[in-house]
């Protein structure tokens, strides 16, 4: 499986341990789209093929979940 922690760390997300644990366990997590690095994070996550990141237009949050 992809080292998802390394991807988050690469983009400056160092205080998201609970969210990463939730992702690994199969839950979806939400991140505010106001962050400047969110698009780069989404691109790297989508490149893994283990996880998928997409924008929820109704809430302006990026949702990340396991790609089944």
Secondary structure, DSSP 8 states (H G I E B T S, - for coil): ---HHHHHHHTT--S-HHHHHHHHHT--EEEETTSTTHHHHHHHHHTTSSEEEEEETTTTEEEEEE--
